[in-house]
Amino acid sequence: MVDEPVVSIKHLNHYFGKGFLRKQVLFDIDLDIHQGEIVLMTGPSGSGKTTLLTLIGGLRSPQSGSLKILGEQLLGANKSRLIAVRRHIGYIFQAHNLLKSLTARQNVQMSAELHPELSTKDAITKSVAILEAVGLGQWVNYYPDKLSGGQKQRVAIARALVGNPKILLADEPTAALDSKSGREVVDLMQQLAKEQGCTILLVTHDNRILDIADRIVNMEDGRLNGIKAVN
């Protein structure tokens, strides 16, 4: 563990809407997550889990409190600073969001090419290597409509991890998968993230995967409702 958390949240509040329609959706959130930790976030639908995840990922701008990602304060950060932080974050969503017109390798390569230090040749090499690591070496040139749900989510994992992110954010990555495929997906995420020294924050309703967590954070009605150490 490093001294400074990779995610540090203090007194974070968040609102949707304006005027009479203004509604508070997050209340006084305090949470630290350290390098290499796997933290699962649970709670009922509408409890604020995805809102918090998108704030941590720099996909929304924080409105009040303190939100530091990799030591960078996001409150008041301009667009270029948010983009710079996002380069260190991998995202996996319930819907794999693969581009249907691109092969598995090309979908992953698009993410690799967001890193300007990589040449096109290196981006292709890295993309193929990580697809092999997630068990899709034989499917690198297949289009998404020729892949199963579990295979598509493996491509999404490869796409998220190809840039060696410091933080991996996953929103219900097993929701559309059967039990066996869901287990394989989270085991892969855990294995590859550990190899890369990556921190994972994963939102889930899936009680079958809670055992991969170092800590479980429960949210209810926009508030943290308990943090439980697991491993």
C-alpha positions as CSV (number, residue, x, y, z in Angstrom):
1,M,0.0,0.0,0.0
2,V,1.2,3.5,-0.7
3,D,0.7,6.4,1.7
4,E,-1.4,8.5,-0.5
5,P,-4.7,6.9,-1.7
6,V,-5.2,6.7,-5.5
7,V,-8.8,7.7,-4.8
8,S,-9.5,10.2,-1.9
9,I,-13.0,11.5,-1.4
10,K,-13.9,13.9,1.4
11,H,-17.4,15.4,2.1
12,L,-18.5,14.9,-1.5
13,N,-22.1,16.0,-2.3
14,H,-23.7,15.9,-5.7
15,Y,-27.0,17.3,-7.2
16,F,-29.0,16.8,-10.3
17,G,-31.2,19.5,-11.8
18,K,-31.6,23.2,-10.9
19,G,-34.0,25.4,-9.0
20,F,-37.2,23.6,-7.8
21,L,-36.0,20.5,-9.6
22,R,-32.7,20.3,-7.8
23,K,-32.2,17.0,-6.1
24,Q,-29.3,15.8,-4.0
25,V,-28.1,12.3,-5.0
26,L,-24.9,12.0,-3.0
27,F,-24.5,13.0,0.6
28,D,-21.2,13.7,2.4
29,I,-19.3,10.8,0.9
30,D,-15.9,10.0,2.5
31,L,-13.9,7.2,0.9
32,D,-10.2,6.3,0.4
33,I,-9.0,3.6,-2.0
34,H,-5.4,2.5,-2.1
35,Q,-3.2,1.2,-4.9
36,G,-3.9,-2.5,-5.7
37,E,-7.1,-2.7,-3.8
38,I,-10.2,-4.4,-5.2
39,V,-13.3,-2.6,-3.8
40,L,-16.8,-3.7,-4.7
41,M,-19.7,-1.2,-4.3
42,T,-23.1,-2.7,-3.6
43,G,-26.6,-1.2,-2.9
44,P,-30.0,-1.0,-4.4
45,S,-30.7,0.6,-7.8
46,G,-30.9,4.4,-7.5
47,S,-28.6,4.5,-4.5
48,G,-26.0,6.7,-6.3
49,K,-23.4,4.0,-7.1
50,T,-23.1,4.8,-10.8
51,T,-23.1,8.6,-10.2
52,L,-20.2,8.1,-7.8
53,L,-18.3,5.9,-10.2
54,T,-18.7,8.4,-13.0
55,L,-17.4,11.2,-10.7
56,I,-14.4,9.1,-9.8
57,G,-13.8,8.4,-13.5
58,G,-13.8,12.1,-14.4
59,L,-16.9,11.6,-16.6
60,R,-18.8,14.2,-14.4
61,S,-17.4,17.2,-12.7
62,P,-17.7,17.3,-8.9
63,Q,-19.7,20.1,-7.4
64,S,-18.6,20.3,-3.8
65,G,-16.3,18.6,-1.3
66,S,-13.0,17.1,-2.4
67,L,-12.3,14.4,-5.0
68,K,-8.6,13.5,-5.6
69,I,-7.7,10.9,-8.2
70,L,-4.0,9.9,-8.3
71,G,-3.3,13.0,-6.3
72,E,-5.1,15.3,-8.7
73,Q,-8.0,17.5,-7.3
74,L,-10.9,17.2,-9.7
75,L,-13.1,19.8,-8.0
76,G,-12.7,22.9,-10.2
77,A,-10.5,21.0,-12.7
78,N,-10.7,22.2,-16.3
79,K,-11.5,19.9,-19.2
80,S,-7.9,19.2,-20.2
81,R,-7.0,18.2,-16.7
82,L,-10.0,15.8,-16.5
83,I,-8.9,14.3,-19.8
84,A,-5.4,13.8,-18.5
85,V,-6.7,12.0,-15.5
86,R,-8.9,9.8,-17.6
87,R,-5.9,8.5,-19.5
88,H,-4.9,6.6,-16.3
89,I,-8.4,5.0,-15.9
90,G,-9.9,2.0,-17.6
91,Y,-13.7,1.7,-17.9
92,I,-15.8,-1.4,-18.2
93,F,-19.6,-1.1,-18.5
94,Q,-22.6,-3.5,-18.3
95,A,-23.1,-3.0,-22.1
96,H,-19.7,-3.8,-23.6
97,N,-20.1,-0.8,-26.0
98,L,-17.9,-2.4,-28.7
99,L,-18.0,-0.9,-32.2
100,K,-19.7,-3.4,-34.4
101,S,-17.8,-2.3,-37.5
102,L,-14.5,-3.1,-35.9
103,T,-12.9,-6.4,-35.1
104,A,-12.0,-7.4,-31.5
105,R,-8.4,-6.3,-32.2
106,Q,-9.4,-3.0,-33.7
107,N,-11.7,-2.2,-30.8
108,V,-8.9,-2.8,-28.4
109,Q,-6.4,-0.9,-30.6
110,M,-8.6,2.2,-30.6
111,S,-8.0,2.4,-26.8
112,A,-4.3,1.7,-27.1
113,E,-3.9,4.5,-29.7
114,L,-5.2,7.1,-27.1
115,H,-1.7,6.9,-25.7
116,P,0.5,9.0,-28.1
117,E,3.7,7.3,-27.0
118,L,2.6,4.1,-28.7
119,S,3.3,3.7,-32.4
120,T,0.6,2.0,-34.5
121,K,2.7,-1.1,-34.7
122,D,3.1,-1.2,-30.9
123,A,-0.6,-0.6,-30.4
124,I,-1.4,-3.6,-32.6
125,T,1.1,-5.8,-30.8
126,K,-0.2,-4.8,-27.4
127,S,-3.8,-5.3,-28.5
128,V,-3.2,-8.8,-29.8
129,A,-1.2,-9.7,-26.6
130,I,-3.9,-8.6,-24.2
131,L,-6.6,-10.4,-26.2
132,E,-4.5,-13.5,-25.9
133,A,-4.2,-12.9,-22.2
134,V,-8.0,-12.8,-21.9
135,G,-8.3,-16.1,-23.9
136,L,-9.3,-14.6,-27.2
137,G,-6.2,-15.3,-29.2
138,Q,-8.2,-17.2,-31.9
139,W,-10.8,-14.4,-32.1
140,V,-8.7,-11.3,-32.6
141,N,-10.1,-10.8,-36.1
142,Y,-13.7,-11.6,-35.3
143,Y,-16.4,-8.9,-35.3
144,P,-18.6,-8.5,-32.2
145,D,-21.7,-10.0,-33.7
146,K,-19.7,-13.3,-34.1
147,L,-18.7,-13.4,-30.4
148,S,-20.7,-14.6,-27.3
149,G,-21.7,-12.2,-24.5
150,G,-18.8,-13.5,-22.4
151,Q,-16.4,-13.0,-25.2
152,K,-17.6,-9.5,-25.9
153,Q,-17.0,-8.6,-22.2
154,R,-13.5,-10.1,-22.4
155,V,-12.8,-7.8,-25.3
156,A,-14.1,-4.9,-23.2
157,I,-11.7,-6.0,-20.4
158,A,-8.8,-6.1,-22.8
159,R,-9.8,-2.6,-24.2
160,A,-9.9,-1.2,-20.6
161,L,-6.5,-2.7,-19.6
162,V,-4.5,-2.3,-22.8
163,G,-3.2,1.1,-21.7
164,N,-2.0,-0.2,-18.3
165,P,-4.4,2.0,-16.3
166,K,-3.8,2.8,-12.7
167,I,-7.5,2.5,-11.9
168,L,-10.1,0.2,-13.4
169,L,-13.8,1.2,-13.0
170,A,-16.4,-1.4,-13.7
171,D,-20.2,-0.8,-13.7
172,E,-22.1,-4.1,-13.4
173,P,-19.7,-6.0,-15.7
174,T,-21.4,-9.4,-15.1
175,A,-25.1,-8.3,-15.2
176,A,-25.8,-9.6,-18.7
177,L,-23.8,-12.8,-18.3
178,D,-24.6,-16.2,-17.0
179,S,-23.0,-17.5,-13.8
180,K,-20.1,-19.3,-15.5
181,S,-19.2,-16.4,-17.8
182,G,-19.6,-13.8,-15.1
183,R,-17.2,-15.7,-12.8
184,E,-14.7,-16.0,-15.6
185,V,-14.9,-12.3,-16.4
186,V,-14.3,-11.1,-12.8
187,D,-11.5,-13.7,-12.3
188,L,-9.8,-12.3,-15.4
189,M,-10.2,-8.7,-14.2
190,Q,-8.8,-9.7,-10.8
191,Q,-5.8,-11.6,-12.3
192,L,-4.8,-9.0,-15.0
193,A,-5.3,-6.0,-12.7
194,K,-3.2,-7.6,-10.0
195,E,-0.5,-8.3,-12.5
196,Q,-0.5,-4.6,-13.6
197,G,-0.8,-3.3,-10.0
198,C,-4.1,-1.7,-10.9
199,T,-6.8,-0.6,-8.4
200,I,-10.3,-1.9,-9.1
201,L,-13.6,-0.2,-8.1
202,L,-16.5,-2.4,-9.3
203,V,-20.2,-1.7,-8.9
204,T,-22.3,-4.9,-8.7
205,H,-25.6,-6.5,-7.7
206,D,-24.0,-9.9,-8.2
207,N,-23.5,-11.6,-4.8
208,R,-21.6,-14.5,-6.5
209,I,-18.5,-12.3,-7.0
210,L,-18.2,-10.6,-3.7
211,D,-15.3,-12.9,-2.7
212,I,-12.8,-11.1,-5.0
213,A,-13.1,-7.9,-2.9
214,D,-10.6,-6.6,-0.4
215,R,-13.4,-4.3,0.8
216,I,-17.1,-4.0,0.1
217,V,-18.7,-0.6,0.2
218,N,-22.5,-0.4,0.6
219,M,-24.5,2.6,-0.6
220,E,-28.1,3.4,0.2
221,D,-30.1,6.6,-0.7
222,G,-26.9,8.4,-1.8
223,R,-25.0,7.7,1.4
224,L,-22.2,5.2,2.3
225,N,-23.9,2.7,4.5
226,G,-21.0,0.7,5.7
227,I,-17.5,-0.5,4.6
228,K,-16.6,-4.1,5.2
229,A,-13.1,-5.6,4.9
230,V,-13.2,-9.0,3.2
231,N,-9.7,-10.3,2.5
